[in-house]
Amino acid sequence: MLNNKIPTLDLHGEVSPMVDLLVKDFILENYISGHKKVIIIHGVGTGALRKAVHQSLNNNKLVSNFKIDMFNAGSTIIEIKD
C-alpha cells in the first residue's frame, strides 16, 4: 500500500526570526529525500509567520513554486525543484 502523506512542517508557536532557518532545513531535507511537494502550516493570525515563510521561499533556489492552500489559508503548498 502506498503512503501518500505529504511532508508537513507546522510552525505554530514559532517566532519569525527562526522561520527562515526552519524552512531552509525543511526544504533541503525534502529535496534530498526526493519529495516534490511539501506543506508548511503557518496559521492565519496576524500574517507575520506567513510573510516570513513566503519571504524565505522566495529566496530559496530549491523551490519552484508555492501557493496558499485554497482549502486552508493557514497553509502553504510548496513544489520543490527536480
PDB file of N, CA, C and O in Angstrom:
ATOM      1  N   MET A   1       0.841  -1.180   0.000  1.00  0.00           N
ATOM      2  CA  MET A   1       0.000   0.000   0.000  1.00  0.00           C
ATOM      3  C   MET A   1       0.889   1.247   0.000  1.00  0.00           C
ATOM      4  O   MET A   1       1.855   1.317   0.759  1.00  0.00           O
ATOM      5  N   LEU A   2       0.576   2.209  -0.827  1.00  0.00           N
ATOM      6  CA  LEU A   2       1.365   3.426  -0.924  1.00  0.00           C
ATOM      7  C   LEU A   2       1.023   4.386   0.203  1.00  0.00           C
ATOM      8  O   LEU A   2      -0.127   4.477   0.634  1.00  0.00           O
ATOM      9  N   ASN A   3       2.038   5.101   0.672  1.00  0.00           N
ATOM     10  CA  ASN A   3       1.836   6.147   1.672  1.00  0.00           C
ATOM     11  C   ASN A   3       1.845   7.482   0.936  1.00  0.00           C
ATOM     12  O   ASN A   3       2.899   7.934   0.488  1.00  0.00           O
ATOM     13  N   ASN A   4       0.689   8.112   0.808  1.00  0.00           N
ATOM     14  CA  ASN A   4       0.574   9.359   0.064  1.00  0.00           C
ATOM     15  C   ASN A   4       0.658  10.585   0.962  1.00  0.00           C
ATOM     16  O   ASN A   4       0.264  11.677   0.554  1.00  0.00           O
ATOM     17  N   LYS A   5       1.155  10.422   2.152  1.00  0.00           N
ATOM     18  CA  LYS A   5       1.257  11.547   3.071  1.00  0.00           C
ATOM     19  C   LYS A   5       2.313  12.535   2.586  1.00  0.00           C
ATOM     20  O   LYS A   5       3.441  12.158   2.270  1.00  0.00           O
ATOM     21  N   ILE A   6       1.923  13.803   2.536  1.00  0.00           N
ATOM     22  CA  ILE A   6       2.831  14.864   2.108  1.00  0.00           C
ATOM     23  C   ILE A   6       3.586  15.374   3.327  1.00  0.00           C
ATOM     24  O   ILE A   6       2.964  15.666   4.348  1.00  0.00           O
ATOM     25  N   PRO A   7       4.918  15.489   3.249  1.00  0.00           N
ATOM     26  CA  PRO A   7       5.686  16.010   4.387  1.00  0.00           C
ATOM     27  C   PRO A   7       5.192  17.409   4.776  1.00  0.00           C
ATOM     28  O   PRO A   7       4.943  18.258   3.920  1.00  0.00           O
ATOM     29  N   THR A   8       5.058  17.622   6.085  1.00  0.00           N
ATOM     30  CA  THR A   8       4.485  18.861   6.608  1.00  0.00           C
ATOM     31  C   THR A   8       5.346  19.418   7.727  1.00  0.00           C
ATOM     32  O   THR A   8       5.850  18.680   8.574  1.00  0.00           O
ATOM     33  N   LEU A   9       5.503  20.733   7.713  1.00  0.00           N
ATOM     34  CA  LEU A   9       6.191  21.454   8.786  1.00  0.00           C
ATOM     35  C   LEU A   9       5.177  22.372   9.439  1.00  0.00           C
ATOM     36  O   LEU A   9       4.608  23.238   8.774  1.00  0.00           O
ATOM     37  N   ASP A  10       4.941  22.195  10.733  1.00  0.00           N
ATOM     38  CA  ASP A  10       3.995  23.033  11.479  1.00  0.00           C
ATOM     39  C   ASP A  10       4.779  24.083  12.259  1.00  0.00           C
ATOM     40  O   ASP A  10       5.565  23.752  13.146  1.00  0.00           O
ATOM     41  N   LEU A  11       4.559  25.342  11.922  1.00  0.00           N
ATOM     42  CA  LEU A  11       5.292  26.442  12.554  1.00  0.00           C
ATOM     43  C   LEU A  11       4.485  27.164  13.632  1.00  0.00           C
ATOM     44  O   LEU A  11       4.909  28.212  14.120  1.00  0.00           O
ATOM     45  N   HIS A  12       3.335  26.621  14.006  1.00  0.00           N
ATOM     46  CA  HIS A  12       2.549  27.253  15.075  1.00  0.00           C
ATOM     47  C   HIS A  12       3.421  27.452  16.312  1.00  0.00           C
ATOM     48  O   HIS A  12       4.099  26.526  16.756  1.00  0.00           O
ATOM     49  N   GLY A  13       3.401  28.644  16.856  1.00  0.00           N
ATOM     50  CA  GLY A  13       4.155  28.938  18.066  1.00  0.00           C
ATOM     51  C   GLY A  13       5.587  29.374  17.835  1.00  0.00           C
ATOM     52  O   GLY A  13       6.273  29.764  18.780  1.00  0.00           O
ATOM     53  N   GLU A  14       6.052  29.316  16.593  1.00  0.00           N
ATOM     54  CA  GLU A  14       7.419  29.755  16.297  1.00  0.00           C
ATOM     55  C   GLU A  14       7.471  31.274  16.182  1.00  0.00           C
ATOM     56  O   GLU A  14       6.460  31.926  15.920  1.00  0.00           O
ATOM     57  N   VAL A  15       8.652  31.820  16.378  1.00  0.00           N
ATOM     58  CA  VAL A  15       8.857  33.258  16.226  1.00  0.00           C
ATOM     59  C   VAL A  15       9.497  33.516  14.863  1.00  0.00           C
ATOM     60  O   VAL A  15      10.279  32.701  14.372  1.00  0.00           O
ATOM     61  N   SER A  16       9.167  34.630  14.271  1.00  0.00           N
ATOM     62  CA  SER A  16       9.607  34.947  12.906  1.00  0.00           C
ATOM     63  C   SER A  16      11.109  34.790  12.658  1.00  0.00           C
ATOM     64  O   SER A  16      11.482  34.285  11.599  1.00  0.00           O
ATOM     65  N   PRO A  17      11.994  35.198  13.582  1.00  0.00           N
ATOM     66  CA  PRO A  17      13.433  35.055  13.301  1.00  0.00           C
ATOM     67  C   PRO A  17      13.892  33.600  13.081  1.00  0.00           C
ATOM     68  O   PRO A  17      14.893  33.371  12.402  1.00  0.00           O
ATOM     69  N   MET A  18      13.183  32.632  13.639  1.00  0.00           N
ATOM     70  CA  MET A  18      13.557  31.218  13.476  1.00  0.00           C
ATOM     71  C   MET A  18      12.999  30.604  12.197  1.00  0.00           C
ATOM     72  O   MET A  18      13.469  29.557  11.751  1.00  0.00           O
ATOM     73  N   VAL A  19      12.002  31.250  11.609  1.00  0.00           N
ATOM     74  CA  VAL A  19      11.288  30.677  10.476  1.00  0.00           C
ATOM     75  C   VAL A  19      12.218  30.400   9.298  1.00  0.00           C
ATOM     76  O   VAL A  19      12.143  29.318   8.716  1.00  0.00           O
ATOM     77  N   ASP A  20      13.078  31.320   8.932  1.00  0.00           N
ATOM     78  CA  ASP A  20      13.947  31.140   7.777  1.00  0.00           C
ATOM     79  C   ASP A  20      14.809  29.892   7.919  1.00  0.00           C
ATOM     80  O   ASP A  20      14.919  29.108   6.976  1.00  0.00           O
ATOM     81  N   LEU A  21      15.409  29.702   9.060  1.00  0.00           N
ATOM     82  CA  LEU A  21      16.247  28.525   9.297  1.00  0.00           C
ATOM     83  C   LEU A  21      15.423  27.239   9.227  1.00  0.00           C
ATOM     84  O   LEU A  21      15.839  26.271   8.591  1.00  0.00           O
ATOM     85  N   LEU A  22      14.272  27.224   9.868  1.00  0.00           N
ATOM     86  CA  LEU A  22      13.415  26.034   9.863  1.00  0.00           C
ATOM     87  C   LEU A  22      12.936  25.695   8.452  1.00  0.00           C
ATOM     88  O   LEU A  22      12.935  24.531   8.053  1.00  0.00           O
ATOM     89  N   VAL A  23      12.532  26.710   7.707  1.00  0.00           N
ATOM     90  CA  VAL A  23      12.061  26.493   6.336  1.00  0.00           C
ATOM     91  C   VAL A  23      13.193  25.994   5.449  1.00  0.00           C
ATOM     92  O   VAL A  23      13.004  25.038   4.697  1.00  0.00           O
ATOM     93  N   LYS A  24      14.362  26.617   5.520  1.00  0.00           N
ATOM     94  CA  LYS A  24      15.509  26.180   4.706  1.00  0.00           C
ATOM     95  C   LYS A  24      15.856  24.725   4.984  1.00  0.00           C
ATOM     96  O   LYS A  24      16.063  23.946   4.054  1.00  0.00           O
ATOM     97  N   ASP A  25      15.921  24.354   6.264  1.00  0.00           N
ATOM     98  CA  ASP A  25      16.258  22.973   6.628  1.00  0.00           C
ATOM     99  C   ASP A  25      15.195  21.996   6.126  1.00  0.00           C
ATOM    100  O   ASP A  25      15.525  20.923   5.621  1.00  0.00           O
ATOM    101  N   PHE A  26      13.925  22.365   6.264  1.00  0.00           N
ATOM    102  CA  PHE A  26      12.814  21.513   5.838  1.00  0.00           C
ATOM    103  C   PHE A  26      12.853  21.291   4.327  1.00  0.00           C
ATOM    104  O   PHE A  26      12.710  20.161   3.861  1.00  0.00           O
ATOM    105  N   ILE A  27      13.044  22.360   3.565  1.00  0.00           N
ATOM    106  CA  ILE A  27      13.102  22.254   2.102  1.00  0.00           C
ATOM    107  C   ILE A  27      14.301  21.406   1.679  1.00  0.00           C
ATOM    108  O   ILE A  27      14.158  20.518   0.839  1.00  0.00           O
ATOM    109  N   LEU A  28      15.466  21.663   2.242  1.00  0.00           N
ATOM    110  CA  LEU A  28      16.668  20.902   1.887  1.00  0.00           C
ATOM    111  C   LEU A  28      16.505  19.416   2.205  1.00  0.00           C
ATOM    112  O   LEU A  28      16.850  18.560   1.391  1.00  0.00           O
ATOM    113  N   GLU A  29      15.984  19.120   3.378  1.00  0.00           N
ATOM    114  CA  GLU A  29      15.775  17.723   3.788  1.00  0.00           C
ATOM    115  C   GLU A  29      14.853  17.008   2.807  1.00  0.00           C
ATOM    116  O   GLU A  29      15.115  15.864   2.435  1.00  0.00           O
ATOM    117  N   ASN A  30      13.787  17.664   2.388  1.00  0.00           N
ATOM    118  CA  ASN A  30      12.842  17.035   1.468  1.00  0.00           C
ATOM    119  C   ASN A  30      13.368  16.984   0.041  1.00  0.00           C
ATOM    120  O   ASN A  30      13.030  16.066  -0.706  1.00  0.00           O
ATOM    121  N   TYR A  31      14.185  17.947  -0.349  1.00  0.00           N
ATOM    122  CA  TYR A  31      14.850  17.900  -1.655  1.00  0.00           C
ATOM    123  C   TYR A  31      15.764  16.674  -1.717  1.00  0.00           C
ATOM    124  O   TYR A  31      15.742  15.924  -2.693  1.00  0.00           O
ATOM    125  N   ILE A  32      16.555  16.481  -0.681  1.00  0.00           N
ATOM    126  CA  ILE A  32      17.468  15.335  -0.615  1.00  0.00           C
ATOM    127  C   ILE A  32      16.697  14.019  -0.606  1.00  0.00           C
ATOM    128  O   ILE A  32      17.136  13.031  -1.194  1.00  0.00           O
ATOM    129  N   SER A  33      15.535  14.011   0.070  1.00  0.00           N
ATOM    130  CA  SER A  33      14.711  12.804   0.161  1.00  0.00           C
ATOM    131  C   SER A  33      13.906  12.528  -1.101  1.00  0.00           C
ATOM    132  O   SER A  33      13.304  11.463  -1.239  1.00  0.00           O
ATOM    133  N   GLY A  34      13.895  13.491  -2.023  1.00  0.00           N
ATOM    134  CA  GLY A  34      13.190  13.286  -3.284  1.00  0.00           C
ATOM    135  C   GLY A  34      11.726  13.671  -3.279  1.00  0.00           C
ATOM    136  O   GLY A  34      11.005  13.367  -4.228  1.00  0.00           O
ATOM    137  N   HIS A  35      11.275  14.335  -2.229  1.00  0.00           N
ATOM    138  CA  HIS A  35       9.887  14.784  -2.195  1.00  0.00           C
ATOM    139  C   HIS A  35       9.727  16.005  -3.096  1.00  0.00           C
ATOM    140  O   HIS A  35      10.550  16.920  -3.064  1.00  0.00           O
ATOM    141  N   LYS A  36       8.674  16.014  -3.890  1.00  0.00           N
ATOM    142  CA  LYS A  36       8.443  17.105  -4.834  1.00  0.00           C
ATOM    143  C   LYS A  36       7.415  18.111  -4.328  1.00  0.00           C
ATOM    144  O   LYS A  36       7.346  19.235  -4.826  1.00  0.00           O
ATOM    145  N   LYS A  37       6.617  17.711  -3.340  1.00  0.00           N
ATOM    146  CA  LYS A  37       5.593  18.597  -2.801  1.00  0.00           C
ATOM    147  C   LYS A  37       5.593  18.485  -1.283  1.00  0.00           C
ATOM    148  O   LYS A  37       5.615  17.384  -0.732  1.00  0.00           O
ATOM    149  N   VAL A  38       5.567  19.639  -0.609  1.00  0.00           N
ATOM    150  CA  VAL A  38       5.524  19.677   0.850  1.00  0.00           C
ATOM    151  C   VAL A  38       4.544  20.775   1.281  1.00  0.00           C
ATOM    152  O   VAL A  38       4.130  21.611   0.478  1.00  0.00           O
ATOM    153  N   ILE A  39       4.193  20.749   2.543  1.00  0.00           N
ATOM    154  CA  ILE A  39       3.271  21.735   3.098  1.00  0.00           C
ATOM    155  C   ILE A  39       3.894  22.367   4.330  1.00  0.00           C
ATOM    156  O   ILE A  39       4.490  21.687   5.164  1.00  0.00           O
ATOM    157  N   ILE A  40       3.746  23.678   4.427  1.00  0.00           N
ATOM    158  CA  ILE A  40       4.135  24.391   5.645  1.00  0.00           C
ATOM    159  C   ILE A  40       2.882  25.008   6.238  1.00  0.00           C
ATOM    160  O   ILE A  40       2.156  25.743   5.569  1.00  0.00           O
ATOM    161  N   ILE A  41       2.638  24.695   7.514  1.00  0.00           N
ATOM    162  CA  ILE A  41       1.497  25.262   8.242  1.00  0.00           C
ATOM    163  C   ILE A  41       2.004  26.448   9.039  1.00  0.00           C
ATOM    164  O   ILE A  41       2.863  26.303   9.908  1.00  0.00           O
ATOM    165  N   HIS A  42       1.471  27.616   8.741  1.00  0.00           N
ATOM    166  CA  HIS A  42       1.889  28.839   9.419  1.00  0.00           C
ATOM    167  C   HIS A  42       0.747  29.496  10.168  1.00  0.00           C
ATOM    168  O   HIS A  42       0.974  30.424  10.945  1.00  0.00           O
ATOM    169  N   GLY A  43      -0.460  29.041   9.955  1.00  0.00           N
ATOM    170  CA  GLY A  43      -1.625  29.634  10.599  1.00  0.00           C
ATOM    171  C   GLY A  43      -2.041  30.916   9.897  1.00  0.00           C
ATOM    172  O   GLY A  43      -1.371  31.386   8.977  1.00  0.00           O
ATOM    173  N   VAL A  44      -3.154  31.471  10.346  1.00  0.00           N
ATOM    174  CA  VAL A  44      -3.674  32.703   9.753  1.00  0.00           C
ATOM    175  C   VAL A  44      -3.230  33.886  10.600  1.00  0.00           C
ATOM    176  O   VAL A  44      -2.480  34.733  10.116  1.00  0.00           O
ATOM    177  N   GLY A  45      -3.662  33.967  11.820  1.00  0.00           N
ATOM    178  CA  GLY A  45      -3.239  35.004  12.769  1.00  0.00           C
ATOM    179  C   GLY A  45      -3.058  36.379  12.169  1.00  0.00           C
ATOM    180  O   GLY A  45      -3.909  36.857  11.419  1.00  0.00           O
ATOM    181  N   THR A  46      -1.943  37.016  12.502  1.00  0.00           N
ATOM    182  CA  THR A  46      -1.647  38.367  12.009  1.00  0.00           C
ATOM    183  C   THR A  46      -1.009  38.351  10.627  1.00  0.00           C
ATOM    184  O   THR A  46      -0.910  39.390   9.975  1.00  0.00           O
ATOM    185  N   GLY A  47      -0.584  37.194  10.187  1.00  0.00           N
ATOM    186  CA  GLY A  47       0.076  37.066   8.890  1.00  0.00           C
ATOM    187  C   GLY A  47       1.591  37.179   8.958  1.00  0.00           C
ATOM    188  O   GLY A  47       2.265  37.066   7.934  1.00  0.00           O
ATOM    189  N   ALA A  48       2.137  37.400  10.152  1.00  0.00           N
ATOM    190  CA  ALA A  48       3.588  37.570  10.290  1.00  0.00           C
ATOM    191  C   ALA A  48       4.343  36.297   9.922  1.00  0.00           C
ATOM    192  O   ALA A  48       5.352  36.362   9.221  1.00  0.00           O
ATOM    193  N   LEU A  49       3.870  35.142  10.385  1.00  0.00           N
ATOM    194  CA  LEU A  49       4.557  33.890  10.045  1.00  0.00           C
ATOM    195  C   LEU A  49       4.427  33.584   8.559  1.00  0.00           C
ATOM    196  O   LEU A  49       5.399  33.168   7.928  1.00  0.00           O
ATOM    197  N   ARG A  50       3.236  33.787   7.990  1.00  0.00           N
ATOM    198  CA  ARG A  50       3.040  33.552   6.558  1.00  0.00           C
ATOM    199  C   ARG A  50       3.999  34.429   5.743  1.00  0.00           C
ATOM    200  O   ARG A  50       4.619  33.960   4.788  1.00  0.00           O
ATOM    201  N   LYS A  51       4.112  35.683   6.125  1.00  0.00           N
ATOM    202  CA  LYS A  51       5.007  36.601   5.418  1.00  0.00           C
ATOM    203  C   LYS A  51       6.455  36.125   5.518  1.00  0.00           C
ATOM    204  O   LYS A  51       7.185  36.156   4.527  1.00  0.00           O
ATOM    205  N   ALA A  52       6.875  35.689   6.702  1.00  0.00           N
ATOM    206  CA  ALA A  52       8.242  35.201   6.894  1.00  0.00           C
ATOM    207  C   ALA A  52       8.487  33.923   6.087  1.00  0.00           C
ATOM    208  O   ALA A  52       9.552  33.751   5.495  1.00  0.00           O
ATOM    209  N   VAL A  53       7.493  33.032   6.068  1.00  0.00           N
ATOM    210  CA  VAL A  53       7.615  31.788   5.289  1.00  0.00           C
ATOM    211  C   VAL A  53       7.751  32.116   3.808  1.00  0.00           C
ATOM    212  O   VAL A  53       8.642  31.594   3.138  1.00  0.00           O
ATOM    213  N   HIS A  54       6.881  32.972   3.296  1.00  0.00           N
ATOM    214  CA  HIS A  54       6.901  33.295   1.864  1.00  0.00           C
ATOM    215  C   HIS A  54       8.176  34.026   1.471  1.00  0.00           C
ATOM    216  O   HIS A  54       8.689  33.825   0.370  1.00  0.00           O
ATOM    217  N   GLN A  55       8.688  34.860   2.346  1.00  0.00           N
ATOM    218  CA  GLN A  55       9.948  35.544   2.069  1.00  0.00           C
ATOM    219  C   GLN A  55      11.088  34.525   1.964  1.00  0.00           C
ATOM    220  O   GLN A  55      11.933  34.616   1.072  1.00  0.00           O
ATOM    221  N   SER A  56      11.100  33.561   2.879  1.00  0.00           N
ATOM    222  CA  SER A  56      12.120  32.513   2.846  1.00  0.00           C
ATOM    223  C   SER A  56      11.995  31.670   1.577  1.00  0.00           C
ATOM    224  O   SER A  56      13.001  31.333   0.953  1.00  0.00           O
ATOM    225  N   LEU A  57      10.764  31.328   1.195  1.00  0.00           N
ATOM    226  CA  LEU A  57      10.540  30.524  -0.004  1.00  0.00           C
ATOM    227  C   LEU A  57      10.947  31.279  -1.268  1.00  0.00           C
ATOM    228  O   LEU A  57      11.494  30.685  -2.198  1.00  0.00           O
ATOM    229  N   ASN A  58      10.682  32.579  -1.304  1.00  0.00           N
ATOM    230  CA  ASN A  58      11.070  33.403  -2.461  1.00  0.00           C
ATOM    231  C   ASN A  58      12.575  33.399  -2.680  1.00  0.00           C
ATOM    232  O   ASN A  58      13.044  33.516  -3.812  1.00  0.00           O
ATOM    233  N   ASN A  59      13.328  33.264  -1.601  1.00  0.00           N
ATOM    234  CA  ASN A  59      14.794  33.306  -1.671  1.00  0.00           C
ATOM    235  C   ASN A  59      15.440  31.934  -1.767  1.00  0.00           C
ATOM    236  O   ASN A  59      16.666  31.829  -1.774  1.00  0.00           O
ATOM    237  N   ASN A  60      14.638  30.885  -1.839  1.00  0.00           N
ATOM    238  CA  ASN A  60      15.161  29.520  -1.826  1.00  0.00           C
ATOM    239  C   ASN A  60      15.242  28.974  -3.257  1.00  0.00           C
ATOM    240  O   ASN A  60      14.220  28.830  -3.928  1.00  0.00           O
ATOM    241  N   LYS A  61      16.437  28.678  -3.709  1.00  0.00           N
ATOM    242  CA  LYS A  61      16.660  28.208  -5.077  1.00  0.00           C
ATOM    243  C   LYS A  61      16.124  26.792  -5.326  1.00  0.00           C
ATOM    244  O   LYS A  61      16.032  26.363  -6.476  1.00  0.00           O
ATOM    245  N   LEU A  62      15.774  26.070  -4.270  1.00  0.00           N
ATOM    246  CA  LEU A  62      15.244  24.714  -4.424  1.00  0.00           C
ATOM    247  C   LEU A  62      13.727  24.708  -4.627  1.00  0.00           C
ATOM    248  O   LEU A  62      13.145  23.667  -4.930  1.00  0.00           O
ATOM    249  N   VAL A  63      13.093  25.857  -4.461  1.00  0.00           N
ATOM    250  CA  VAL A  63      11.638  25.970  -4.572  1.00  0.00           C
ATOM    251  C   VAL A  63      11.273  26.429  -5.980  1.00  0.00           C
ATOM    252  O   VAL A  63      11.754  27.457  -6.455  1.00  0.00           O
ATOM    253  N   SER A  64      10.410  25.646  -6.644  1.00  0.00           N
ATOM    254  CA  SER A  64       9.985  26.037  -7.989  1.00  0.00           C
ATOM    255  C   SER A  64       8.702  26.860  -7.956  1.00  0.00           C
ATOM    256  O   SER A  64       8.487  27.709  -8.821  1.00  0.00           O
ATOM    257  N   ASN A  65       7.845  26.614  -6.957  1.00  0.00           N
ATOM    258  CA  ASN A  65       6.570  27.312  -6.878  1.00  0.00           C
ATOM    259  C   ASN A  65       5.969  27.107  -5.491  1.00  0.00           C
ATOM    260  O   ASN A  65       6.249  26.114  -4.820  1.00  0.00           O
ATOM    261  N   PHE A  66       5.143  28.058  -5.076  1.00  0.00           N
ATOM    262  CA  PHE A  66       4.384  27.874  -3.836  1.00  0.00           C
ATOM    263  C   PHE A  66       3.120  28.710  -3.897  1.00  0.00           C
ATOM    264  O   PHE A  66       3.050  29.726  -4.589  1.00  0.00           O
ATOM    265  N   LYS A  67       2.112  28.248  -3.145  1.00  0.00           N
ATOM    266  CA  LYS A  67       0.836  28.961  -3.102  1.00  0.00           C
ATOM    267  C   LYS A  67       0.108  28.637  -1.802  1.00  0.00           C
ATOM    268  O   LYS A  67       0.332  27.597  -1.184  1.00  0.00           O
ATOM    269  N   ILE A  68      -0.761  29.549  -1.410  1.00  0.00           N
ATOM    270  CA  ILE A  68      -1.613  29.313  -0.246  1.00  0.00           C
ATOM    271  C   ILE A  68      -2.562  28.169  -0.597  1.00  0.00           C
ATOM    272  O   ILE A  68      -3.100  28.123  -1.703  1.00  0.00           O
ATOM    273  N   ASP A  69      -2.763  27.258   0.333  1.00  0.00           N
ATOM    274  CA  ASP A  69      -3.704  26.159   0.138  1.00  0.00           C
ATOM    275  C   ASP A  69      -5.117  26.736   0.024  1.00  0.00           C
ATOM    276  O   ASP A  69      -5.577  27.426   0.934  1.00  0.00           O
ATOM    277  N   MET A  70      -5.803  26.460  -1.080  1.00  0.00           N
ATOM    278  CA  MET A  70      -7.133  27.040  -1.293  1.00  0.00           C
ATOM    279  C   MET A  70      -8.173  26.500  -0.314  1.00  0.00           C
ATOM    280  O   MET A  70      -9.246  27.089  -0.182  1.00  0.00           O
ATOM    281  N   PHE A  71      -7.885  25.403   0.370  1.00  0.00           N
ATOM    282  CA  PHE A  71      -8.810  24.849   1.349  1.00  0.00           C
ATOM    283  C   PHE A  71      -8.432  25.216   2.778  1.00  0.00           C
ATOM    284  O   PHE A  71      -9.213  24.999   3.704  1.00  0.00           O
ATOM    285  N   ASN A  72      -7.224  25.776   2.962  1.00  0.00           N
ATOM    286  CA  ASN A  72      -6.756  26.137   4.295  1.00  0.00           C
ATOM    287  C   ASN A  72      -5.787  27.315   4.174  1.00  0.00           C
ATOM    288  O   ASN A  72      -4.614  27.128   3.852  1.00  0.00           O
ATOM    289  N   ALA A  73      -6.276  28.510   4.429  1.00  0.00           N
ATOM    290  CA  ALA A  73      -5.458  29.724   4.269  1.00  0.00           C
ATOM    291  C   ALA A  73      -4.292  29.778   5.250  1.00  0.00           C
ATOM    292  O   ALA A  73      -3.432  30.650   5.129  1.00  0.00           O
ATOM    293  N   GLY A  74      -4.247  28.875   6.207  1.00  0.00           N
ATOM    294  CA  GLY A  74      -3.149  28.829   7.164  1.00  0.00           C
ATOM    295  C   GLY A  74      -2.017  27.923   6.738  1.00  0.00           C
ATOM    296  O   GLY A  74      -1.104  27.654   7.520  1.00  0.00           O
ATOM    297  N   SER A  75      -2.069  27.445   5.495  1.00  0.00           N
ATOM    298  CA  SER A  75      -1.041  26.537   4.974  1.00  0.00           C
ATOM    299  C   SER A  75      -0.573  26.985   3.600  1.00  0.00           C
ATOM    300  O   SER A  75      -1.330  27.569   2.824  1.00  0.00           O
ATOM    301  N   THR A  76       0.685  26.700   3.318  1.00  0.00           N
ATOM    302  CA  THR A  76       1.262  26.972   2.008  1.00  0.00           C
ATOM    303  C   THR A  76       1.760  25.658   1.429  1.00  0.00           C
ATOM    304  O   THR A  76       2.434  24.880   2.105  1.00  0.00           O
ATOM    305  N   ILE A  77       1.417  25.420   0.162  1.00  0.00           N
ATOM    306  CA  ILE A  77       1.864  24.225  -0.572  1.00  0.00           C
ATOM    307  C   ILE A  77       3.086  24.621  -1.399  1.00  0.00           C
ATOM    308  O   ILE A  77       3.062  25.615  -2.124  1.00  0.00           O
ATOM    309  N   ILE A  78       4.147  23.837  -1.280  1.00  0.00           N
ATOM    310  CA  ILE A  78       5.402  24.147  -1.952  1.00  0.00           C
ATOM    311  C   ILE A  78       5.770  23.036  -2.920  1.00  0.00           C
ATOM    312  O   ILE A  78       5.666  21.855  -2.590  1.00  0.00           O
ATOM    313  N   GLU A  79       6.203  23.421  -4.120  1.00  0.00           N
ATOM    314  CA  GLU A  79       6.739  22.480  -5.100  1.00  0.00           C
ATOM    315  C   GLU A  79       8.260  22.645  -5.103  1.00  0.00           C
ATOM    316  O   GLU A  79       8.783  23.752  -5.227  1.00  0.00           O
ATOM    317  N   ILE A  80       8.954  21.511  -4.962  1.00  0.00           N
ATOM    318  CA  ILE A  80      10.415  21.522  -4.906  1.00  0.00           C
ATOM    319  C   ILE A  80      10.958  21.145  -6.284  1.00  0.00           C
ATOM    320  O   ILE A  80      10.420  20.262  -6.952  1.00  0.00           O
ATOM    321  N   LYS A  81      12.024  21.818  -6.701  1.00  0.00           N
ATOM    322  CA  LYS A  81      12.644  21.546  -7.997  1.00  0.00           C
ATOM    323  C   LYS A  81      13.211  20.137  -8.059  1.00  0.00           C
ATOM    324  O   LYS A  81      13.488  19.509  -7.037  1.00  0.00           O
ATOM    325  N   ASP A  82      13.377  19.655  -9.292  1.00  0.00           N
ATOM    326  CA  ASP A  82      13.990  18.330  -9.523  1.00  0.00           C
ATOM    327  C   ASP A  82      15.464  18.388  -9.258  1.00  0.00           C
ATOM    328  O   ASP A  82      16.156  17.380  -9.396  1.00  0.00           O
TER     329      ASP A  82
END
